[in-house]
Amino acid sequence: MANLGRGRLGRRINVVGTTGSGKTTTARQLAERLGIPHVEMDALNWGPNWTPAEREVLRERTAQALVGEAWVIDGNYSSVRDIVWGRADTIVWLDYSLLVTMMQLTRRTVRRVATKEELWSGNRERWTNFFTRDSILWWGLTTHRRRRRQYPVLLAQPEYAHLAVVHLRSPRAARKWLAGIHFAEDGVP
């Protein structure tokens, strides 16, 4: 697993990390800096009334979204990992502590509920789900450890040896890393 740090960045990038780590925000900012499209995997997956896409539909949508030569996609969907990582050249792994991710996730969820922010396909987070096993907070809490153990194992697999990895361990490190990304004269970062 190569760690790029501030080195040369690819043009097909997957931002991964546990729920609440800031994948979408980081991916959006990175895509903006690079001047390339941003793809939000949750938007490809979620239909009205929080109905997830069928596996093959999600795979088709993902493959279609990644036909270009440059993109930043955020998300951890294992059902499409072979498509995303097979096409990607760079993984940006937001590997923050449980405390940091839960604080970020709680702030985000409270804001979304309070403002009735519309997410994908008209979905909104609700107070009624806030403290149930269907809660995004419960999901974040129960998947954090698994994600932290999973990524080193996955990234060591031979089929993913082509991937450069940017491993960021705090929001501060992520902000510093993003601030250091500039276009070269030829338009390539």
C-alpha positions in Angstrom: 0.0 0.0 0.0 1.7 3.2 -1.2 1.0 6.3 0.7 1.0 9.4 -1.6 0.7 12.0 1.2 1.4 15.1 -0.8 2.7 13.3 -3.9 1.2 13.1 -7.4 -2.5 12.5 -7.3 -4.4 10.4 -9.8 -7.5 11.4 -11.8 -9.9 8.5 -10.8 -10.3 8.8 -7.0 -12.4 7.0 -4.4 -12.8 8.7 -1.0 -13.6 6.1 1.6 -14.0 6.0 5.4 -16.5 5.2 8.0 -19.9 6.8 8.2 -19.5 10.4 9.4 -15.8 10.8 8.4 -16.6 13.4 5.8 -16.3 11.4 2.6 -18.8 13.5 0.6 -17.5 16.8 1.8 -13.9 15.8 1.1 -14.7 14.3 -2.3 -16.7 17.4 -3.3 -13.9 19.7 -2.3 -11.3 17.5 -4.1 -13.3 17.3 -7.3 -13.7 21.1 -7.2 -10.0 21.7 -6.8 -9.2 19.2 -9.6 -12.0 20.5 -11.9 -13.4 17.0 -12.4 -16.8 15.5 -11.7 -17.9 14.4 -8.3 -20.1 11.2 -7.9 -21.9 10.6 -4.7 -22.5 6.9 -4.2 -25.4 7.4 -1.9 -27.2 9.3 -4.7 -26.8 6.3 -6.9 -28.1 3.9 -4.2 -31.1 5.6 -2.5 -34.5 5.8 -4.0 -37.7 7.3 -2.5 -38.6 6.3 1.0 -35.0 5.1 1.7 -35.4 2.3 -0.7 -32.0 1.0 -1.7 -31.3 0.1 -5.4 -31.2 -3.5 -6.3 -27.6 -4.8 -6.5 -27.5 -5.0 -10.3 -29.1 -1.6 -10.7 -26.5 0.0 -8.3 -23.7 -1.8 -10.3 -25.0 -0.5 -13.6 -25.5 3.1 -12.2 -21.9 3.0 -10.8 -20.3 1.7 -14.0 -22.2 4.4 -16.0 -21.1 7.2 -13.6 -17.4 6.2 -13.9 -17.1 6.0 -17.7 -15.1 9.2 -17.8 -11.3 9.5 -17.5 -11.4 11.7 -14.4 -13.7 11.6 -11.4 -13.9 11.6 -7.6 -16.4 9.2 -6.1 -17.2 8.9 -2.4 -18.5 5.8 -0.7 -17.8 2.3 0.6 -20.4 0.1 -1.1 -18.9 -3.4 -1.2 -21.3 -4.5 -3.9 -19.6 -2.1 -6.3 -16.0 -2.1 -4.9 -14.7 -4.2 -7.8 -16.0 -1.6 -10.3 -14.9 1.4 -8.4 -11.5 0.2 -7.3 -10.9 -1.6 -10.6 -11.2 1.7 -12.4 -9.7 4.0 -9.7 -6.1 4.9 -9.5 -6.2 6.5 -6.0 -7.9 5.8 -2.7 -8.3 8.6 -0.2 -8.9 6.9 3.2 -10.4 9.1 5.9 -9.4 7.1 8.9 -10.5 9.1 11.9 -11.1 8.1 15.5 -14.5 6.9 16.7 -14.9 10.0 18.8 -14.2 12.3 15.8 -16.5 10.5 13.4 -19.3 10.2 15.9 -19.1 13.9 16.8 -19.2 14.8 13.1 -22.0 12.4 12.3 -24.1 13.6 15.2 -23.7 17.3 14.2 -24.5 16.4 10.6 -27.5 14.4 11.5 -28.9 16.9 13.9 -28.5 19.7 11.3 -30.2 17.6 8.6 -33.1 16.7 10.9 -33.5 20.3 12.2 -33.4 21.9 8.7 -35.4 19.1 7.1 -32.6 18.9 4.5 -33.6 16.9 1.4 -31.2 14.2 0.6 -31.4 11.8 -2.3 -34.7 11.1 -4.0 -36.6 13.3 -1.6 -35.4 11.4 1.5 -35.0 13.2 4.8 -33.5 12.1 8.1 -36.1 12.2 11.0 -36.1 12.5 14.8 -38.1 9.2 15.0 -35.1 7.2 13.6 -32.5 9.1 15.7 -32.1 6.5 18.5 -33.2 3.3 16.8 -31.2 0.5 15.3 -32.1 2.0 11.9 -30.3 5.2 12.9 -27.3 6.4 10.9 -25.7 7.0 14.4 -26.1 3.3 15.2 -24.7 2.4 11.8 -21.6 4.7 12.4 -21.0 3.3 15.8 -21.3 -0.4 14.7 -19.2 -0.1 11.5 -16.3 2.1 12.6 -14.0 -0.7 13.9 -14.8 -3.0 11.0 -13.9 -0.3 8.4 -10.6 0.4 10.2 -9.7 -3.3 10.1 -11.0 -3.9 6.6 -9.1 -1.3 4.5 -5.6 -2.5 5.2 -6.6 -6.0 4.3 -8.4 -5.0 1.1 -5.7 -2.6 0.0 -3.1 -5.4 0.4 -4.9 -7.7 -2.1 -3.1 -8.1 -5.4 -6.1 -6.9 -7.5 -5.7 -3.5 -5.8 -1.9 -3.2 -6.0 -2.4 -0.5 -8.7 -4.0 1.9 -6.2 -2.1 4.7 -4.7 -3.4 5.5 -1.2 -3.7 8.7 0.7 -4.3 7.7 4.3 -5.5 10.7 6.4 -6.0 10.2 10.1 -7.7 13.5 11.2 -9.8 16.3 9.7 -6.9 18.6 10.2 -4.6 16.3 8.2 -7.3 16.2 5.5 -7.7 20.0 5.4 -3.9 20.4 5.2 -3.6 17.8 2.4 -6.5 19.4 0.4 -4.9 22.8 0.8 -1.7 21.4 -0.8 -3.4 20.3 -4.0 -2.9 22.7 -6.9 -3.1 22.4 -10.6 0.1 22.1 -12.6 0.5 24.2 -15.7 -0.7 21.3 -17.9 -3.9 21.0 -15.8 -2.8 17.9 -14.0 -2.5 18.0 -10.3 
